[in-house]
Amino acid sequence: MSGRLTVLSGPSGVGKGSVIAAVRRRYPQVWLSVSVTTRAPRPGETDGVEYHFVDQSRYDELVAAGELLEHATYAGHCYGTPLQPVLDKIAAGVPALLEIELQGARQVKAAMPEAHLVFLSPPTFEELARRLTDRGTEHGVRVRARLDLARIELAAEDEFEAVIINEDVEQAADALVALLGVQG
């Protein structure tokens, strides 16, 4: 028996974390990969929960050893998906979900063509800008950089097998559950 690997991607601020949290509240059997990152924890984040926070040296070791399924630099920080836990969950028949950016999604598809790519899109670009600004975790130049990157990411949504527009978190979660093929 093998599980299905689903990759959820979309621009920063689109609500990937909120949608995934809604899915996992209802279906805790869906396994969410915890990425490694070189960025500092945001207030309220816990190492090993939201991310595995590592320094650049440790991150470089993971890349060199081939221990990451995908890895990329995004908004000035490095991110990657530990490979072995993904393989273990798929082999055990567990629905596996990755929350990663476009560059990483492309790497996963190249390494595992059977992965199902899902793009989470904002209802409008203006709404995405509002969400990023309202989040309050970054300001000015960083928000503009994320919005510039979002334009590029939005233009790539046709590379994905499915697109979910996140107008409402619960409806977006319902759509993702249907794509995951999760049984109650």
Summary of the structure (lengths in Angstrom):
residues: 184
radius of gyration: 15.7
end to end distance: 18.1
largest distance: 48.6
contacts: 568
relative contact order: 0.24
helix: 43%
strand: 22%
